[in-house]
Every structure is written in structure tokens, then in C-alpha cells.
């Protein structure tokens, strides 16, 4: 048989796997070839002329290049030959016959890298588009934004892992393609790179083997790090609940800039029934509610609301009580302002235990600018209180008595009103008490606040104050109303009062400041809810807020995916350049090429010993140092140097 070859490509035919006796007591599995026609196509680079082997089966044949073919098997008229190839260790490991086109060999990996870059860019673009936008702006009801990001992340990972796996596969060919002694490496490295290209376990083994001293470790690290790619992508987008303005209508806050709530004529003016009821409630009720506002969303705010209201304060005079004791149990308690209380200092028998009297201006002697002077035109009145508090009555002697003096006046209040989660907040943030009496027509006797600070947000050129009749009626009514005594009998355990207002002050005497706060709040509520001059609602219009889900992108989490895609691109470029310089073709993960490769019979025989054991072949021949060679243009084979 004569055989001539112009190109190292096998002629067309059929391959079959057969077991062959190696002659050393072991069986070798190898592919045998059968031609499909008596004459092969010259387009494949072969010319096959059938002829009879005169030497018979098992003898050698020589081709026209001087290579020897030894028949191994003869079945059904065809034979399989093994070629003894002369070796030259000083020649390059591989001789490339023609230039390798990068696009032709690497187009799939380049497309994968471009897909990764495109999906990552799309991910960034979509996140930029919806960052800070309401969740309701997302148009799809089927696919969520998080779902789309997850899909793009999956596509991106699949895209950049394609060149990573191919680069790892190609790294094994490059490693064994070096010239001279540098091209020889352990045979088990060939398997190690192959396993690294298949998954994270093989990549971890590669990292352990080379300790980051080989460029393939970059691909192995990328394979392992890619496992967290989806986790980082899912952390990119979160939902934040913000409170944003709404177009919903908001009710007005009750307020008043002018007080004129009296009835009568001439010198018989009295407060309206609603005002009198407010004073009674403030004196007697345990708590006072705030005027409600309309807020359909449950979250509303208003600008600072100015309103005329009532303020008050008390001064503790307990240390100024003068105890006048007699030889008997009887004693007299006296204040510097002339208010006295007669009773028992060592007995709980029936006696007067609490009394209200006129004030002496002590409540208006404060240096606080928010407290007016006693003769200020906006002062309503004052009173003194002396005796036992309600918590000690009956059962205590007058030795436990307290004393205080209180004042009440009209003031201008700056209120901070809001509704948060349906809860009304209405707080006085500041008060103003500087007022004057208008002497000129057409409003003689009216009292108005002056020099009001801007913080009160008052209407420009508007008067805030009280009518002259209001001041007259309130002063007369308060002086007649907040009077009276409270008596008690400790032996009978009973308490009674001469007026309701005396009973109210006596009940709150333990914490007179809190009692005063309830009284002034009740009177202020009446003014705000029954105003005769409505304020400018436009100036003090509130704003409703609603809860809104907002897309928030945490951009720091995208650094990881970007770094992996960038490094995978660099890795691919490096392997393409290394391939072009090594002389190896970009065979990458080609599974058919190893089938067609040859190796020394000694190594093959050694491999047979480990066929039937897990990792047996690796243990038997993994230590051999080999390199790739294609001497005289033949198909690539492993050239063996020695075993470590």
C-alpha cells in the first residue's frame, strides 16, 4: 500500500473502537479506520492506492517519506497502522501551516463577551432610568423590574463565562506548546486545565496547583467568583417608602385672628355661652382634646399657623405662707397679698381646707418676654390659691398647705400642626404678648398685637387682637367666677366646695401648671373654633402626603459584576495573544483532537494499569512530562521526556 499526504487531515472513512492486545499481557482500546471508497478524495490531501501487502499482516510498510507503518490489526481486508515518528527536541513544538484567523476561531467567545457587555450596559441603563422613580411608573404587570434585572444578570454571566471557559481550555494547549525543554510539563496538568474549564471545583484545584502563578488562575478565579454574580446583581435594586406630596384636598386648621365673642350691651357684656362652657371644661375636665382637621391621606402638614389664644402661668408661693398658730389646734395661714385661710394645724376636724382669692401681680412679674406686665391691655385676670391640694383632702392638716398665684391673658400663638399616620399633632411653638390699645376711630378700645416676629407667619397688614367688649366681658366674668372655698371633714371623710371653679382648682392643685394648661387650651380651642374673622386660608394651606414606593439603586453593588466582565474580557484578549505567539491553534475544548493524538507506547501501556480504578490513569501517567509536537507535518502528538 502506498500513502502520500499533503495536509495533516484524515481521509474520509469510518472509525471504530476496538480492543488490541499490546503484546505485553494488556489490552489497548483504540480507534481503527476503514476507508469508504477504494480511492480517496484528493481534496483532503490524501491519495490512497489499494495494493497487496506482500509481507503479510503484522509486517511493516514504508511510505515515500521514509516513515514506517506497522500493521496492528487486520480485519475484513483493512489494516490499522502505527507510525514511528522521528523526533527532534530542538525543533519548535508545533509548526503552524497557515495563519489563524482570530474571528474564525474565536467568534463565539467574542460574541459571548459582547453579549455580556451589552446585557450589563442594558442593566445599567435601565437602573439609571428608574433610579429614584416611583414603583408605579414600571409599565409591566407581568415582569417586575427586579425580575428583568435578574434575567439580564443571568445573560451577562452566561455571556462572560463562555470566553472564560474557552480561555481555560486553550490554556492547556498553550502550556504544552512551548519550545524545547520549556514545553515539557506534567501530563496531569492537561487534565487539570480541562476540569477547570468545566466548573468551580476544577478551578479551585487549578488555583491550588499554581497559586496564582499562571494566567489560567485568572480564569479559574473568575469561574469561582461568578457564583456570586447573581447575588450581587439582586442587591442592586431596593424599594424605599417615601412620603411625597399628594393632590388630595386638605382641611383648614382652626385659627382666629380676631376675638369678639360676647353678648349684651353697654356695660353688661358677658362672654358667649360657648366661651363660658370652655372655661368650665378647662377648670373641671381631666383632659382637653384638640380641634380636629381633615386629612384624607393620614399624613398632612401645614405652615406655621398664627392664632389668637389664651396663655397663663402660675408662681409657687408655698415658701411665703405665714402660719399663725394659737395655743389651741386652731391656726391662720396668710399670704403677703392678704389672702388668708383659717383652720386646724393639728386636727382634721371640719374646716375650710382651700380658698381662692385675688392676685397681687406676682404672676406677671416674670422676666420672660412672653409674659405681659400686670397692666398690659391683653391681661384677662389673676387669682391666688391657698390650702391643701386635692390629693391630701380629707385626712391632712393645714400644715401640708400650698400657695400659688396665677395670671391669664390673651396671646398670639404660633402653632405647628401636622397629621402623621393619622395622629394629630398640634403644638404651640411660640407665643407673643406685646399688645396695645387702639385709641383712635373706628376701633377705639380694641386691643391688637404689635411687633409680631416673622416666625408667626401672620397675614400682611392684618390685625390680630381682641375687641374692646371682649376684654371688658372676660375681665368681669373671670373675677366673678374663679372664687370660692373648699371644706373637708377628716372624721367623716367628706369634701365639699362653694363653687365649681374652686373645686376644679383644688383638684388640680397638686400640679397647678398642668391645670392651667388645660384651662388655657380649652379657652383657646373655643376661640379657634368660633372665630368671627376667618384667616387667609390660602396663606396657611396645608399639604397632604402619601406613602410612595420608590426604586432606589445601590450603585456600589454593581462594582463586582463590572469587574468580572472587565476581567473576563482582559483574560480572553490575553489568551488570544498567547495563542498567536505559541504556535498552537485555538483548539480550546475540541473533544475530537485528543482522540486523534498519539503518545509513546510505554505511556499507553502504563495507562492500561489504571483503567479500572478511579483516577487510576492520572496516578499512573500523570507524572510524565510531555509536550505537543507535530514532526514532519504529522498530526499533533505528545512527546514524552521523562517521569517525575
Secondary structure, DSSP 4 states (H G I P E B T S, - for coil): -EEEESSS-PPSEEEEEEEEE-SSS-EEEEEEEEESSSS--GGGTEEEE----TT-TT-EEE-TTS-EEEEEEEETTEEEEEEE----TTS-S---SSPPPHHHHHHHHHHHHHHHHHHHHHHHHHHHHHTT-BGGG---SSS-HHHHHHHHHHHHHHHHHHHHHHHHHHHHHHHTT-SGGGG-EEHHHHHHHHHHTT-HHHHHHHHHHHTT-STHHHHHHHHHHGGGHHHHHHTSEEEEEEEEEE-S-BPPPP--SEE--EE--TT--EE-HHHHHHHHHHHH-S--PPPP--BTTS-EE-PPEEEEEEEEEEEE-GGG-EEEE-SSSEEEEE-TTS-EEEEESS--SSEEEEEEEE--SGGG----TTSPPTT-TTEEEEEEEEE--GGGTTT--GGG-EEEEEEEEEEEEEEEEEEETTEEEEEEEEEE--EEE--STTSTT-EEE-S--GGG-PPTT---EE-HHHHHHHHHHHHHHS-EEEEEETTTTEEEESSHHHHHHHHTGGGHHHHHHHHHHHHHHHHHHT-SS---TTTT--EEEEEEEEEEE-GGGHHHHHHHHHHHHHHHHHHHHHHHHHS----TT-TTHHHH----HHHHHHHHTTTTSTTHHHHHHTTEEEEEE-GGGPPPEEEEEEE-
